[in-house]
Amino acid sequence: MSDYLVKSLVCDGHLRAYAIDATQTVREAQTRQDTWSASSAALGRSLVGTLLLATASLKGDEKLTVKINGNGPAGGIVVDGNSKGTVKGYIQNPHVHLPLNDKGKIDVKGAVGTEGFFAVTKDYGLKEPFTGQVPLVSGEIAEDFTYYVAKSEQIPSAFGLSVFVNNDNTIGTAGGFMIQVLPNCPSEILDKLEATLKNLTPISTMMQNGLTPEDMLNKLFGVENVEILEKMPVKFECDCSKERFAKALASLPQKDVNEMIAEDHGATAVCHFCGNEYHFDEAELAEIAAQARMK
């Protein structure tokens, strides 16, 4: 089955809850970037979290970029998402594999680090995008999404993000949920939610047992308390093209393009997000340089 996300209102509209199966999405990213276990988990959680945040906070053609910059060996993570459920992302150092942590799980915190920043830039189609930034508080990714939304967007929230990585570095399952507290939510609902989250079966276990996003919501809140609003497909999709890279080359200093022609007799551009390569021969570079001079 293709990946999809479920939007719902729960507990008589006092909470908003989204759940997602993004297994194929994260598999696509892992394959394209050849990530190893710790990098796969870190990038995968970031992709899942961005899909949840983007589909909850954006509309129309709006889009956002999540940047996670920690002091761990995985380096920076950049993920782009939009309201339509498409996402793309990359991790600076894809080949990070670490010993399991003290809970016997992949050490995402060790890969990402605990010092640095978590930033979200939202493009609403206006002249200037809006950027909110908070310090990293965990490095486990889910807690960092939770802290960002609470501090920067003033919405009490809870994120649960999970990526199960097989022994051969392929992705077994990837998914999660996001819960947001709406105004005037009774304290007893929050107390019950806190207790539920504390004792919740791990997301990866639920998904390995075949639970769907709807099942996860029902397990969290009880089927009688869940009102499904929408189901939407999600996927990894990169919008790179040779034309976009040609524009980037045209913005370079003239001498740099001339050096590519004279010394390299061409150029190859590689997309960070998807790994696609675009080749430019001497004639194409000369045409790009000529058009740049005319501007």
C-alpha positions as CSV (number, residue, x, y, z in Angstrom):
1,M,0.0,0.0,0.0
2,S,1.2,3.5,-0.7
3,D,2.1,5.8,2.1
4,Y,-0.6,8.0,3.5
5,L,-1.5,10.4,6.4
6,V,-4.7,10.6,8.4
7,K,-6.0,13.8,9.9
8,S,-8.5,13.7,12.7
9,L,-10.1,15.5,15.6
10,V,-10.4,13.6,18.8
11,C,-12.0,13.8,22.2
12,D,-14.9,16.0,21.0
13,G,-12.7,18.3,19.1
14,H,-10.4,19.2,22.0
15,L,-7.3,17.6,20.3
16,R,-6.1,17.4,16.7
17,A,-4.2,14.2,15.9
18,Y,-2.4,13.1,12.7
19,A,-0.9,9.7,12.1
20,I,1.2,8.6,9.1
21,D,2.7,5.6,7.4
22,A,5.8,6.9,5.5
23,T,7.7,3.6,5.0
24,Q,8.0,3.9,1.2
25,T,8.9,7.6,1.5
26,V,11.8,6.9,3.9
27,R,12.9,3.8,1.8
28,E,13.2,6.1,-1.2
29,A,15.4,8.5,0.7
30,Q,17.5,5.7,2.1
31,T,18.1,4.2,-1.3
32,R,18.9,7.4,-3.0
33,Q,21.4,8.5,-0.3
34,D,22.7,5.1,0.7
35,T,22.3,6.0,4.4
36,W,23.5,3.7,7.2
37,S,21.5,2.8,10.2
38,A,22.0,5.9,12.5
39,S,21.8,8.3,9.5
40,S,18.7,6.5,8.2
41,A,16.9,6.8,11.5
42,A,17.8,10.5,11.9
43,L,16.9,11.4,8.3
44,G,13.8,9.2,8.3
45,R,12.4,10.7,11.6
46,S,13.0,14.2,10.1
47,L,11.1,13.3,7.0
48,V,8.2,11.9,8.9
49,G,8.1,14.9,11.3
50,T,8.2,17.4,8.4
51,L,5.3,15.7,6.7
52,L,3.2,16.0,9.9
53,L,4.2,19.6,10.5
54,A,3.8,20.7,6.9
55,T,0.4,19.1,6.3
56,A,-0.9,20.6,9.6
57,S,0.4,24.1,9.3
58,L,0.4,24.9,5.5
59,K,-2.2,25.3,2.8
60,G,-2.2,25.8,-1.0
61,D,1.2,26.2,-2.5
62,E,2.9,27.0,0.8
63,K,6.0,25.1,1.8
64,L,8.5,24.8,4.6
65,T,12.1,23.8,5.3
66,V,13.3,22.1,8.4
67,K,17.0,22.4,9.3
68,I,18.5,20.4,12.1
69,N,22.1,21.3,12.9
70,G,23.6,19.3,15.7
71,N,27.1,18.6,16.9
72,G,27.0,14.8,16.2
73,P,28.7,12.9,13.4
74,A,25.7,12.9,11.1
75,G,26.0,16.6,10.5
76,G,23.2,18.8,9.3
77,I,19.8,17.6,8.1
78,V,17.6,19.6,5.6
79,V,14.1,18.6,4.7
80,D,11.6,20.4,2.5
81,G,7.8,19.7,2.8
82,N,4.5,21.2,1.6
83,S,0.8,21.0,2.2
84,K,0.3,18.5,-0.6
85,G,2.2,15.7,1.3
86,T,5.4,15.6,-0.7
87,V,8.8,15.8,1.0
88,K,12.5,15.6,0.2
89,G,15.5,15.7,2.4
90,Y,19.2,14.9,2.9
91,I,21.7,14.4,5.6
92,Q,25.2,15.7,5.5
93,N,27.0,12.5,6.5
94,P,24.9,9.5,5.3
95,H,27.4,6.8,6.4
96,V,27.0,6.9,10.2
97,H,26.5,3.7,12.1
98,L,26.8,3.7,15.9
99,P,26.5,1.0,18.7
100,L,23.0,0.7,20.0
101,N,22.1,3.0,22.9
102,D,21.4,1.8,26.5
103,K,17.8,0.9,25.5
104,G,19.0,-1.3,22.7
105,K,17.8,1.1,20.0
106,I,19.6,3.0,17.2
107,D,21.5,5.9,18.8
108,V,19.8,8.8,17.0
109,K,20.8,11.3,19.7
110,G,24.5,10.2,19.3
111,A,24.3,10.7,15.6
112,V,22.6,14.1,15.6
113,G,24.1,15.5,18.8
114,T,22.4,17.5,21.6
115,E,23.9,20.9,21.0
116,G,22.9,23.0,18.0
117,F,19.7,24.4,16.6
118,F,16.3,23.3,15.1
119,A,14.9,25.8,12.6
120,V,11.8,25.9,10.4
121,T,11.4,28.3,7.5
122,K,7.9,28.8,6.1
123,D,7.3,30.2,2.7
124,Y,3.9,31.7,2.4
125,G,4.4,33.1,-1.0
126,L,5.2,36.6,0.4
127,K,8.3,38.6,-0.2
128,E,10.2,37.2,2.8
129,P,9.8,33.8,4.4
130,F,9.3,33.4,8.1
131,T,11.9,31.5,10.1
132,G,11.6,30.2,13.7
133,Q,14.5,28.7,15.5
134,V,15.0,27.0,18.8
135,P,18.0,25.1,20.4
136,L,18.2,21.4,20.1
137,V,16.8,19.8,23.3
138,S,17.2,16.1,22.6
139,G,18.7,15.1,19.3
140,E,16.1,12.3,19.2
141,I,14.1,14.4,16.6
142,A,10.6,13.9,18.0
143,E,11.3,15.9,21.1
144,D,12.9,18.6,19.1
145,F,9.8,18.9,16.8
146,T,7.6,19.0,20.0
147,Y,9.7,21.7,21.6
148,Y,9.8,23.8,18.4
149,V,6.0,23.8,17.9
150,A,5.5,24.6,21.6
151,K,8.0,27.5,21.8
152,S,7.9,29.0,18.3
153,E,4.2,28.4,17.3
154,Q,2.8,28.4,20.9
155,I,0.9,25.1,20.3
156,P,1.2,22.4,23.0
157,S,2.0,19.3,21.0
158,A,3.4,15.8,21.1
159,F,5.3,14.1,18.2
160,G,6.0,10.4,18.0
161,L,8.4,9.4,15.2
162,S,9.8,6.0,14.4
163,V,12.1,4.4,11.8
164,F,12.9,0.7,12.0
165,V,16.1,-0.1,10.1
166,N,16.8,-3.6,9.1
167,N,20.3,-5.2,9.5
168,D,21.1,-4.6,5.9
169,N,20.3,-0.8,6.3
170,T,17.0,-1.0,4.4
171,I,13.9,0.4,6.0
172,G,11.5,-1.9,7.7
173,T,8.9,0.6,8.8
174,A,8.6,4.4,9.2
175,G,5.8,6.4,10.6
176,G,4.5,8.3,13.5
177,F,1.9,10.7,14.9
178,M,1.4,14.3,16.0
179,I,-1.1,15.5,18.6
180,Q,-1.9,19.1,19.2
181,V,-3.9,20.6,22.0
182,L,-6.7,23.0,20.9
183,P,-7.9,25.9,23.0
184,N,-9.9,25.2,26.2
185,C,-9.0,21.5,26.3
186,P,-10.1,20.1,29.7
187,S,-7.3,19.1,32.1
188,E,-8.6,15.6,32.5
189,I,-8.1,14.9,28.8
190,L,-4.5,16.1,29.0
191,D,-3.9,13.9,32.1
192,K,-5.3,10.9,30.3
193,L,-3.2,11.7,27.2
194,E,-0.1,12.0,29.2
195,A,-0.7,8.6,30.8
196,T,-1.4,7.0,27.4
197,L,1.7,8.3,25.8
198,K,3.8,7.1,28.8
199,N,2.6,3.5,28.4
200,L,2.2,3.5,24.6
201,T,3.5,0.5,22.6
202,P,6.5,1.6,20.4
203,I,5.4,2.9,17.0
204,S,7.7,0.5,15.2
205,T,6.2,-2.4,17.1
206,M,2.7,-1.3,16.1
207,M,3.6,-0.9,12.5
208,Q,5.4,-4.2,12.4
209,N,2.3,-5.8,13.7
210,G,0.3,-4.3,10.8
211,L,-1.3,-1.4,12.5
212,T,-2.4,1.4,10.1
213,P,-2.5,5.1,10.8
214,E,-6.1,4.8,11.7
215,D,-5.3,1.9,14.1
216,M,-2.7,4.0,15.8
217,L,-5.2,6.8,16.4
218,N,-7.7,4.3,17.7
219,K,-5.1,2.8,20.0
220,L,-4.2,6.3,21.3
221,F,-7.7,7.6,21.9
222,G,-10.2,4.8,21.5
223,V,-12.2,4.4,18.3
224,E,-15.3,6.1,19.7
225,N,-13.3,9.3,20.3
226,V,-11.7,9.6,16.8
227,E,-13.3,11.6,14.0
228,I,-11.4,11.0,10.7
229,L,-11.3,14.2,8.7
230,E,-9.1,13.4,5.7
231,K,-6.8,10.8,4.3
232,M,-4.1,11.9,2.0
233,P,-1.2,10.3,0.1
234,V,2.4,11.2,1.0
235,K,5.6,10.6,-0.9
236,F,9.2,11.5,-1.5
237,E,9.4,13.8,-4.5
238,C,12.2,16.0,-5.7
239,D,11.5,18.9,-8.0
240,C,15.1,19.3,-9.3
241,S,15.7,19.7,-13.0
242,K,18.4,20.5,-15.5
243,E,16.8,23.9,-16.1
244,R,17.0,24.8,-12.4
245,F,20.7,23.8,-12.3
246,A,21.3,25.8,-15.4
247,K,19.9,28.9,-13.6
248,A,22.2,28.2,-10.7
249,L,25.2,28.0,-13.1
250,A,24.2,31.2,-14.7
251,S,24.4,32.9,-11.3
252,L,28.0,32.0,-10.8
253,P,30.8,34.4,-11.6
254,Q,31.7,34.5,-15.3
255,K,35.2,33.3,-14.7
256,D,34.0,30.2,-13.0
257,V,31.9,29.1,-15.9
258,N,34.7,29.9,-18.3
259,E,37.1,27.7,-16.2
260,M,34.6,24.8,-16.5
261,I,34.6,25.2,-20.3
262,A,38.4,25.6,-20.7
263,E,39.6,23.2,-18.0
264,D,36.9,20.6,-17.5
265,H,35.2,20.8,-20.9
266,G,31.8,20.5,-19.2
267,A,30.2,20.2,-15.8
268,T,28.1,17.8,-13.7
269,A,25.6,18.9,-11.1
270,V,24.4,16.5,-8.5
271,C,21.2,17.1,-6.5
272,H,21.7,16.8,-2.7
273,F,18.2,15.6,-2.2
274,C,17.7,12.9,-4.7
275,G,21.2,12.2,-6.2
276,N,20.2,12.8,-9.8
277,E,23.0,14.0,-12.0
278,Y,22.8,16.6,-14.7
279,H,25.5,16.9,-17.3
280,F,26.4,20.1,-19.2
281,D,28.7,20.0,-22.2
282,E,30.9,22.9,-23.4
283,A,28.2,24.2,-25.8
284,E,25.6,24.2,-23.1
285,L,27.9,26.0,-20.7
286,A,28.8,28.6,-23.4
287,E,25.1,29.2,-24.0
288,I,24.5,29.6,-20.2
289,A,27.4,32.1,-20.0
290,A,26.1,34.0,-23.0
291,Q,22.6,34.3,-21.6
292,A,24.0,35.5,-18.2
293,R,26.0,38.2,-20.0
294,M,22.8,39.5,-21.6
295,K,21.0,40.0,-18.3
